[in-house]
């Protein structure tokens, strides 16, 4: 039984998997943080674009 426990403690076959899971979770977390940070600015820019296009379209209709 002691030999089994010593071999189990020395076995590192699953350690790489844990490293990759942690690394992937960190990358996903950074991606979510980036999207959250940028989304408000994108919403503001899109609203401004729609407003400007509507004003330009209205002004162009009045030219005729």
TORFIDO-360360 format. One record per residue (C-alpha): residue in one letter; x, y negated, z. Coordinates in steps of 0.1 Angstrom, whole numbers, plus 2048, in hexadecimal, padded with zeros to 3 digits. Last residue first. Example, Ala and Ser with C-alpha at 12.3 -4.5 7.8 and 13.67 -1.06 7.14 Angstrom:
BEGIN
+------+-----+-----+-----+
| resn |  c1 |  c2 |  c3 |
+------+-----+-----+-----+
|    S | 889 | 80B | 847 |
|    A | 87B | 82D | 84E |
+------+-----+-----+-----+
***
This chain:
BEGIN
+------+-----+-----+-----+
| resn |  c1 |  c2 |  c3 |
+------+-----+-----+-----+
|    X | 6A1 | 559 | 5E6 |
|    X | 6B8 | 54D | 601 |
|    X | 6A0 | 556 | 61E |
|    X | 6A5 | 57B | 618 |
|    X | 6CA | 577 | 61D |
|    X | 6C6 | 566 | 63E |
|    X | 6B0 | 582 | 64B |
|    X | 6C9 | 59C | 640 |
|    X | 6E5 | 589 | 650 |
|    X | 6D2 | 586 | 671 |
|    X | 6CA | 5AB | 670 |
|    X | 6EE | 5B4 | 669 |
|    X | 6FA | 59E | 685 |
|    X | 6E2 | 5AE | 69E |
|    X | 6EB | 5D1 | 693 |
|    X | 710 | 5CA | 696 |
|    X | 70C | 5BA | 6B9 |
|    X | 6F9 | 5D9 | 6C4 |
|    X | 714 | 5F0 | 6B6 |
|    X | 72F | 5DC | 6C7 |
|    X | 71E | 5DC | 6E9 |
|    X | 718 | 602 | 6E7 |
|    X | 73C | 608 | 6DD |
|    X | 748 | 5F3 | 6FA |
|    X | 733 | 607 | 712 |
|    X | 73E | 628 | 703 |
|    X | 764 | 621 | 707 |
|    X | 768 | 628 | 72C |
|    X | 751 | 646 | 72C |
|    X | 762 | 655 | 70E |
|    X | 784 | 651 | 71D |
|    X | 779 | 660 | 73E |
|    X | 76A | 67E | 72C |
|    X | 78A | 683 | 718 |
|    X | 79F | 681 | 738 |
|    X | 78A | 69B | 749 |
|    X | 78C | 6B2 | 72A |
|    X | 7B2 | 6AF | 72A |
|    X | 7B4 | 6B6 | 750 |
|    X | 79D | 6D4 | 74C |
|    X | 7B2 | 6E2 | 730 |
|    X | 7D2 | 6DE | 745 |
|    X | 7C2 | 6EF | 763 |
|    X | 7B5 | 70C | 74D |
|    X | 7D7 | 70F | 73C |
|    X | 7EA | 711 | 75D |
|    X | 7D1 | 72B | 76B |
|    X | 7D6 | 740 | 74C |
|    X | 7FC | 73E | 750 |
|    X | 7F9 | 74C | 773 |
|    X | 7E6 | 76B | 769 |
|    X | 804 | 781 | 761 |
|    X | 818 | 776 | 77F |
|    X | 81B | 797 | 792 |
|    X | 833 | 794 | 7AF |
|    X | 818 | 792 | 7C9 |
|    X | 806 | 7B1 | 7BA |
|    X | 827 | 7C4 | 7BA |
|    X | 82D | 7BC | 7DF |
|    X | 809 | 7C5 | 7E8 |
|    X | 80B | 7E7 | 7D5 |
|    X | 82C | 7EF | 7E6 |
|    X | 81D | 7E8 | 808 |
|    X | 800 | 800 | 800 |
+------+-----+-----+-----+
***
